[in-house]
Each structure stands twice: as C-alpha cells, then as structure tokens.
Amino acid sequence: MAPEISTKALIFACNEEDLADGETLRLDAEGGIAVYRVDGEFFATSDSCSHEKWSLGEEGELEGHEVLCTLHMARFDVRTGAPLCFPAVLALTKYRTVVTDGRVYVAPNED
C-alpha cells in the first residue's frame, strides 16, 4: 500500500485525464507555471520563456521532452528546465509534480 501524500501545500494542476500526452497547460500560481505531459509523466517549469516573456504553457509547442518557445524558437528540457539552444541561456525554474488519486499537483518551490 502506497503512503498517503498530503496535498495541503501542493497546487492543484488538473486531473490526469484532463491533460493528454503532448499537451501543456498554464497555472497562474507562483507567477505562472507550465505543466507538461510526456509519455504519461507530468513535468512543470516556470511558464515564461527565460529569453523573453512568452507563455510556454499556452503558446509553447511540446516535442517529446522539449518545449519550444514559438516567439523566438528557444527550446527547453521540461525535465530539468535547461535551455537547449539560443536565444535562451537561462534555465526555467523546475517544479516537482505529484500525482495522487488521479489528480496532478505541483509543489511550490521554497525560498
């Protein structure tokens, strides 16, 4: 039996079935968080491209584990937040995701 996870400090993102593989969504929490689903796993990063403020959760294109910023074609690894090409040089903030009872949560980062 899996241990019960407290969801008090977590941010609800969506139900598992609400986000299909290859889809993204944007949360307003923490200044904007992008949530991605790749091969049945959920990942989360800061929503704005680190090169220029552009929503990755709403305007980005997910290609495998890479999200493409459609404004200037910067790419990031959704597993780590690392920039993969210019013009982006700064990493996105990465957030931990938790899936429990069919619900997807994002753990806010602590300062």
PyMOL commands that set and color helices and strands:
alter all, ss='L'
color gray80, all
select helices_A, chain A and resi 16-18+29-31
alter helices_A, ss='H'
color red, helices_A
select strands_A, chain A and resi 11-15+24-27+33-38+41-46+61-63+66-68+75-77+94-100+103-107
alter strands_A, ss='S'
color yellow, strands_A
deselect
rebuild
show_as cartoon
